[in-house]
């Protein structure tokens, strides 16, 4: 798991913002997938507003399956 995905999985929005400001490589769809699956709504919102990678359908499937309907 890379730094972006780990921070998203943990719901660490401050780390996501730090990575965005200081890293060239950016993230992948896995960051939002992880955040959604764990119900990390603020991270999902930030990634959606500030990054272009988006997510896969897995994000919504896992969020719904885990009861994180606000994320869906």
C-alpha positions in Angstrom: 0.0 0.0 0.0 1.5 3.4 -1.0 1.5 6.5 1.1 -1.7 8.0 -0.5 -3.6 4.8 -0.1 -2.5 4.3 3.5 -3.5 7.9 4.4 -6.9 7.5 2.7 -7.4 4.1 4.4 -6.7 5.7 7.8 -8.8 8.8 7.1 -5.8 11.0 7.5 -6.9 14.1 5.6 -3.9 16.2 6.8 -1.5 13.7 5.4 -3.5 13.6 2.1 -3.2 17.4 1.8 0.5 17.2 2.7 1.2 14.5 0.1 -0.7 16.6 -2.5 1.4 19.7 -1.8 4.8 17.8 -1.7 4.6 14.9 -4.0 4.9 14.8 -7.8 3.5 11.3 -8.4 -0.1 11.8 -7.1 -2.5 9.0 -6.2 -4.5 6.4 -8.0 -8.2 5.4 -7.9 -7.3 3.1 -5.0 -7.0 6.1 -2.6 -10.7 7.0 -3.0 -11.7 3.3 -3.2 -10.0 2.8 0.2 -11.4 5.9 1.7 -15.0 5.1 0.6 -14.8 1.5 1.7 -13.8 2.7 5.2 -16.5 5.5 5.3 -13.9 8.3 5.3 -16.3 10.9 3.9 -14.1 14.0 4.4 -11.2 12.2 2.5 -13.6 11.2 -0.3 -14.9 14.7 -0.6 -11.4 16.2 -0.6 -10.1 13.7 -3.2 -13.2 14.3 -5.4 -12.7 18.1 -5.3 -9.0 18.3 -5.6 -7.7 15.3 -7.5 -8.5 13.9 -11.0 -8.0 10.2 -10.4 -11.6 9.5 -9.2 -12.6 6.0 -8.1 -13.8 2.7 -9.4 -17.3 1.2 -8.9 -15.6 -0.9 -6.2 -15.6 2.3 -4.0 -19.4 2.6 -4.0 -19.9 -1.2 -3.7 -17.7 -1.5 -0.7 -19.1 1.7 0.9 -22.6 0.5 0.5 -21.8 -3.0 1.7 -20.1 -1.6 4.8 -23.1 0.6 5.6 -21.3 3.9 4.7 -24.3 5.3 2.8 -23.3 8.9 3.3 -20.3 8.2 1.1 -22.5 6.6 -1.6 
